[in-house]
Structures are given as C-alpha cells and as structure tokens.
C-alpha cells in the first residue's frame, strides 16, 4: 500500500487495524471485549504476582506508542481509559496523548469518560466505577507522507478501541536506532511528568537517539525474579536498572537479602545479554529516606487536598535499608562484578538529582519529582550516559532482524 494513493474522498474516514507492528514499547497486547490493552509485562510474569500495585503499573502504558506512516491530515484514536482516584484527594489531571510528526511534537490531547478506580491509600480498598470510551482527535496535520507517533498516557490504563484517519496507513519499518530497555520505579514510570514524551526516560531516549522500552513500574521496582526474566527475554542493545527507592519505601527486605537479590537479578539478565551494556543507577535524592528506612506512608492534608509522604521506619533496627545504604551497596556490587564484566557500569543517582537540585526543585510530595525535575533528570542522564565517553555512547546498531 502506497500512502500517496490512500487518500479517501473529502471528509471520509478509514479505520486502521491496530496490529502488533503499529505498537512500540509494549511487550504484549491483550485483546479485551473493548479492544486492545497494551501490557509492559507478559502474561506469564503477571501470573506470578497478584499484587494490585504491580498489575496497575504494568498496564499503564508508559513509553508505549502507535507508530505509522500516512498522508492523513486527521487522525483520531478512540480509547477506554481507566484512571486512578484517591479517596479524600482531589482528582488527578487527565492523562495526555502526545502526537509527533517526523519526531516533532505536533499535537497534544486527552480523552474523557472511561473507568475510575477509586483507591483508599490507607486501607488499600479499591472500587471500580465503569464509564464510556472517549476519543482524542488531531487535525491539521501536514498533507504529505510522514511518520506519526501517538504516545499513550503514561499514567492511565488504556484500551485501544479504534484508530481512524482520513487516509490509510502502514507500519514504519524498523530503523537503525538502538533499543534501550530501562527498568525503574515510579520516577522512571513518569510520576508527575507533564506528558508521555516528557517523562525523564522518554526525554533521555529522544536526546540519545534510541528506541525506548520503558519498564519503569510505579512502586514495583522490587528485584522480582519475573521482572529480571522479562528483561532477559526482551531484545535490547542497551540496558539500565534504576534500583533502590521501592525496596526502601516498601520496607521489603533487609541488607542481608538485598545484596544477593541484586546479584541474582543481574545474573538472570546476563543469561541472555552477556555483553550488552548494562548500567545500574542508584537512587536520586529523597530526603525522607536518606537516613530513615521505610515503610513510607501517605499523609492527607484536608485543608489543601494534597498528599505528602513520610518515612516511618526505625533506623536503629539492624539491617534496615536507607538510600545511603542502598547507594553504597550498589556501588560495591557493581565494582566487584565489573572486574569480570567490562560492559557493566554504575551511575550514582545523586548526579541526576542531588542536594543542590532539591533546594531549587524540591519534591512536591517528598517522594516524586515534578515536570521540571523530570526534564532535568532526562537531560542529565542523556549527557552522562549517551554523551561522549558515556557507557551508552556510540553509533546506532544495524537493523535488528524481526
């Protein structure tokens, strides 16, 4: 099909089937009664953990986008979203869709309606309220053949109901850009970023000229073996792991368990990626957990309708993890392993966001960065990691066999 010849009559719409070759950044597509739901963990991995936070995070399509080549001047995407609302807190902003034309932002929008998952952060109770699908529409696009990307909201579960345009479309063939698979916590997932292309991993990927697969899982970067196996089985030219904060604020393990868990996570990934550049990133600054262990707990301010977090652990307890302890342990582990693994690297997270940054751009809820901080972290990561002399510096790899 040649997009030059695919323009329909004036005002007509073409329904474009959403097939796997149009979707990037997802590891699996689930067919639902409404359409297609992208997942960032495969079904076998989801089956090994019934934790609601993990299942919620992996089904929010951070980094997932539709990529198509078309002459269309109008494109609309009908979706059924599931948003998260917290009991007692004000409504969260609508998720954002970013549309790029030949790599440049050309449109931004949201959908209305959808389901609402009402969560009580104190008790953990959840209630699902059903709603209708909605449509985001982009018009006035250039009347020429072009590559279009529609980045899905990083913070809303999204079922793809229908993709329509005023011209037909075809998949964009794989290029020569390297594939970067990144795993981390809610900060990597995109918490409080302005849009899906302005999460720090998406910004860093754009600056580094690579294809992003974002396995940032809010609240769920917990060294789970099934996550390691998922990364192991995912084709990648570059790998990075941002570890630590969720282990601390969930109070998941003590120091005795943490070190072997990191080794096991790395061993599993190295089973299928023995020489792939692999970067371990320690936590960025988070003052509440620098010297005070978890668990973390939310605090609601009824007067302002805001949520802030605090650390509730006792640092006097033997083996309790804090961010300072985590940074020291990750640095030690990587240094020891790098003696026999020349493609293993370490980056201190304080180089991405440290004390001076916190004084200028404090974490609004004491735990998550805002949009401006996402940009700073993304730009710094790109300079340190993809820039000259960085562990991911280098020319694009050849086209990967499909």
C-alpha positions in Angstrom: 0.0 0.0 0.0 1.4 3.4 -1.0 0.1 6.2 1.3 0.3 8.6 -1.7 -2.6 6.7 -3.2 -4.6 6.1 0.0 -6.4 9.4 0.5 -10.1 8.8 0.6 -12.9 11.2 -0.5 -13.1 14.5 1.3 -14.5 14.0 4.8 -14.2 10.2 4.7 -12.6 8.2 7.5 -10.6 5.0 7.3 -10.5 2.6 10.2 -6.9 1.4 10.6 -6.5 -2.0 12.3 -4.3 -1.8 15.4 -1.8 -4.6 14.8 1.4 -5.5 16.6 3.6 -3.9 14.0 2.0 -0.5 14.8 2.7 -0.7 18.5 6.1 0.0 20.1 7.2 -0.1 23.7 4.7 -2.8 24.8 5.7 -6.4 25.5 2.3 -7.9 25.0 -1.1 -6.9 23.5 -4.2 -8.3 25.2 -7.5 -8.5 23.3 -10.3 -7.4 25.6 -14.1 -7.0 25.0 -13.4 -3.4 24.1 -10.2 -3.6 22.0 -6.6 -4.0 22.8 -4.8 -3.4 26.1 -1.0 -2.9 25.9 1.0 -4.6 28.7 4.6 -3.9 29.8 4.9 -7.3 31.5 3.9 -10.5 29.7 1.0 -12.7 30.9 3.3 -15.4 32.4 5.0 -12.7 34.6 1.7 -11.2 35.7 0.6 -14.6 36.7 3.4 -14.9 39.2 2.4 -11.9 41.3 -1.2 -10.9 42.2 0.0 -7.6 43.7 -2.5 -4.9 42.7 0.1 -2.1 42.6 2.2 -4.1 40.1 -0.7 -5.1 37.9 -1.8 -1.5 37.8 1.6 -0.1 37.0 2.5 -2.5 34.2 -0.9 -1.9 32.5 -0.3 1.9 32.4 1.5 2.2 29.0 4.4 4.4 29.9 6.6 4.7 26.8 4.0 2.8 24.6 3.2 4.5 21.3 1.5 3.8 18.0 3.8 4.4 15.0 2.5 4.7 11.5 3.3 6.1 8.1 0.5 8.0 6.5 -0.6 11.0 4.5 -3.6 11.7 6.8 -4.3 15.2 7.9 -6.7 14.0 10.6 -6.1 11.1 13.0 -8.4 10.1 15.9 -7.9 7.4 18.5 -10.8 6.0 20.5 -9.8 4.5 23.8 -11.3 3.3 27.0 -9.2 4.7 29.8 -9.1 3.6 33.5 -8.0 6.4 35.7 -6.9 6.3 39.3 -8.5 8.4 42.0 -7.6 8.5 45.7 -10.3 8.8 48.3 -10.1 12.1 50.0 -7.7 13.7 47.5 -8.6 16.0 44.6 -9.0 14.5 41.1 -5.8 13.9 39.2 -5.2 15.6 35.9 -6.3 13.8 32.7 -3.8 11.7 31.0 -2.1 13.2 27.9 -1.6 11.9 24.4 1.4 13.3 22.5 1.4 13.2 18.7 4.7 13.5 16.9 5.2 14.1 13.2 8.6 13.0 12.0 9.9 13.2 15.5 8.5 16.7 16.4 5.6 17.4 18.7 2.6 18.3 16.6 -0.4 17.8 18.9 -1.5 17.0 22.4 -4.8 16.0 23.8 -6.8 13.9 26.3 -9.9 11.7 26.3 -12.9 12.0 28.6 -15.1 9.3 30.2 -13.7 5.9 31.0 -13.5 3.9 34.1 -12.4 5.2 37.5 -10.5 3.0 40.0 -11.1 4.6 43.4 -8.3 3.7 45.9 -8.2 4.2 49.6 -4.5 4.7 50.2 -4.8 4.0 54.0 -6.9 0.8 53.8 -6.0 -0.4 50.4 -9.6 -0.8 49.4 -10.5 -0.4 45.7 -13.7 0.3 43.9 -14.1 0.3 40.1 -16.7 2.6 38.5 -17.4 2.0 34.8 -17.7 4.6 32.1 -17.8 5.1 28.3 -14.9 5.3 25.9 -13.6 8.6 24.6 -11.8 9.9 21.5 -8.8 12.1 21.1 -8.6 13.8 17.7 -5.6 15.5 15.9 -6.3 17.7 12.9 -4.4 20.0 10.6 -1.5 17.6 10.1 0.8 18.2 7.1 -0.6 17.0 3.8 2.3 14.7 3.0 3.6 11.3 3.7 5.0 11.3 7.2 5.8 9.2 10.2 3.4 9.7 13.0 3.7 8.6 16.6 0.9 8.7 19.1 2.3 8.3 22.7 -0.3 6.9 25.1 -0.8 8.4 28.6 1.9 7.1 30.9 -0.5 7.2 33.9 -3.8 5.8 32.6 -4.7 2.2 31.7 -5.6 2.5 28.1 -7.6 0.1 25.9 -7.3 0.9 22.2 -10.8 0.7 20.8 -10.4 2.2 17.2 -7.8 4.1 15.2 -9.3 6.2 12.4 -7.9 8.7 9.9 -8.7 10.4 6.6 -6.1 8.3 4.8 -4.8 4.8 5.2 -1.6 4.0 7.0 1.1 1.4 7.1 3.7 0.3 9.6 7.0 2.2 9.8 9.9 -0.3 9.1 12.4 -0.7 11.9 15.3 1.7 11.6 18.8 1.6 12.8 18.3 3.2 16.2 19.5 1.1 19.2 16.8 -0.3 21.5 17.2 0.8 25.2 15.3 -1.2 27.8 15.1 0.7 31.1 13.6 -0.6 34.4 12.9 1.5 37.5 10.4 2.9 40.0 7.6 5.4 39.7 10.1 8.1 38.8 11.1 6.1 35.7 7.4 5.3 35.1 6.8 9.0 34.8 5.2 10.2 38.1 4.1 13.8 37.8 5.6 14.3 34.3 3.6 16.6 32.1 3.1 14.1 29.3 4.3 10.8 28.0 7.1 12.2 25.9 8.4 14.3 28.8 9.0 11.5 31.4 12.7 11.5 32.0 13.3 8.2 30.2 11.4 9.5 27.1 13.4 12.7 27.1 16.7 10.9 27.5 15.8 8.5 24.7 15.0 11.3 22.4 18.2 13.1 23.2 20.2 9.8 22.9 18.5 8.9 19.6 17.4 5.4 20.8 14.1 3.4 20.8 12.7 3.2 24.4 11.2 0.3 26.1 10.2 1.7 29.5 9.8 -0.9 32.2 9.5 1.7 34.9 6.9 0.2 37.3 5.5 2.5 39.9 6.0 1.1 43.4 7.2 -2.2 41.9 11.0 -2.0 41.2 11.5 -4.7 43.8 14.0 -7.0 42.3 11.3 -9.5 41.4 12.7 -12.6 39.5 10.0 -12.4 36.9 11.0 -8.8 36.0 14.6 -10.0 35.6 13.4 -12.8 33.3 11.3 -10.3 31.3 14.3 -8.1 30.8 16.4 -11.1 29.9 13.9 -12.2 27.2 13.5 -8.7 25.7 15.7 -7.8 22.7 17.9 -4.9 23.6 21.1 -3.1 22.6 21.3 -1.1 25.9 20.0 -2.0 29.4 19.7 0.1 32.6 18.3 -0.6 36.0 17.4 2.2 38.5 17.1 0.4 41.8 16.6 1.1 45.4 13.8 3.5 46.3 10.9 1.0 46.2 12.9 -1.5 48.2 13.3 1.1 50.9 9.8 2.7 50.9 8.1 -0.7 50.9 10.4 -2.0 53.6 10.6 -5.2 51.6 14.0 -6.6 52.7 17.0 -6.2 54.9 20.6 -5.7 53.9 21.3 -9.4 54.1 18.7 -10.1 51.4 19.3 -7.1 49.2 22.8 -7.9 48.0 22.1 -11.4 46.9 18.9 -10.2 45.3 20.8 -7.7 43.2 23.3 -10.3 42.2 20.5 -12.7 41.2 18.7 -10.0 39.2 21.9 -9.2 37.2 22.8 -12.9 36.8 19.4 -13.6 35.2 19.7 -10.7 32.8 23.2 -11.7 31.8 22.0 -15.2 30.8 20.7 -13.8 27.5 22.5 -10.4 27.5 26.1 -11.4 28.4 27.8 -8.5 26.7 25.0 -5.9 26.4 26.0 -2.5 28.0 24.2 -2.7 31.4 24.0 0.4 33.6 23.0 0.2 37.3 21.7 3.5 38.6 21.3 4.2 42.3 18.5 6.3 43.8 18.2 10.0 43.3 18.0 12.2 46.4 14.9 11.6 48.5 15.4 13.4 51.9 12.8 11.5 53.8 14.5 8.2 53.1 18.2 9.2 53.1 18.7 8.1 56.7 15.2 6.9 57.7 14.1 3.5 56.4 10.6 2.6 55.3 7.9 1.9 55.2 6.7 5.1 53.6 3.2 6.4 54.5 0.9 8.9 52.8 -0.3 12.0 54.7 -3.5 13.7 53.6 -3.9 17.4 54.1 -7.6 18.0 54.2 -7.2 21.8 54.0 -5.3 21.8 50.8 -6.4 18.4 49.4 -2.8 17.3 48.9 -0.9 14.2 49.7 2.7 14.0 51.0 4.8 11.1 52.2 6.8 10.4 55.3 9.2 7.7 56.3 8.1 5.7 59.3 10.9 3.1 59.9 13.3 2.9 62.8 16.9 3.3 61.7 18.1 1.6 64.9 16.8 -1.7 63.7 19.6 -3.9 62.4 19.9 -4.3 58.7 17.2 -1.7 57.8 17.7 -0.2 54.4 18.0 3.5 53.7 19.0 5.2 50.5 22.6 5.9 51.7 23.0 2.2 52.5 21.5 1.2 49.1 23.9 3.5 47.2 26.9 2.1 49.0 25.8 -1.5 48.4 25.1 -0.9 44.6 28.4 0.8 44.1 30.2 -2.1 45.8 28.4 -4.8 43.9 28.9 -3.2 40.5 32.6 -2.5 41.2 33.2 -6.2 42.2 31.3 -7.6 39.2 32.8 -5.1 36.7 36.2 -6.8 37.3 35.0 -9.6 35.2 32.2 -7.8 33.3 33.6 -5.0 31.2 30.2 -3.9 30.0 28.7 -3.3 33.5 28.5 0.3 34.7 27.4 2.3 37.7 25.8 5.7 37.9 25.3 7.5 41.3 21.7 8.8 41.2 22.8 11.9 43.1 24.5 13.0 39.9 21.0 13.2 38.3 19.3 14.9 41.3 21.1 15.8 44.4 21.1 18.3 47.3 21.5 21.4 45.2 18.7 20.3 42.9 16.4 19.6 45.9 17.0 23.1 47.2 15.9 24.5 43.9 13.3 21.9 42.8 12.0 20.2 45.9 10.0 17.0 45.6 6.3 18.3 45.8 5.1 15.3 47.8 8.5 14.5 49.3 8.8 11.4 47.1 8.2 12.2 43.4 9.7 14.8 41.1 7.7 17.4 39.2 7.7 18.0 35.4 10.7 20.4 35.6 12.7 17.9 37.5 11.9 15.1 35.0 13.4 17.3 32.3 16.5 18.0 34.4 17.0 14.3 35.1 16.4 13.3 31.5 18.8 15.9 30.2 21.5 14.9 32.7 21.1 11.2 32.1 21.4 11.8 28.3 24.6 13.8 28.8 26.2 11.4 31.3 25.2 8.2 29.6 24.6 8.8 25.9 27.1 11.6 25.6 30.8 11.3 24.7 32.6 9.0 27.0 29.3 7.7 28.5 28.5 3.9 28.7 25.9 4.2 26.0 27.8 6.4 23.6 28.3 5.0 20.2 26.8 4.8 16.7 23.4 3.1 16.0 23.4 -0.7 15.7 22.4 -2.4 12.4 18.8 -3.1 11.8 17.6 -5.9 14.1 16.2 -8.9 12.4 12.4 -9.1 13.0 
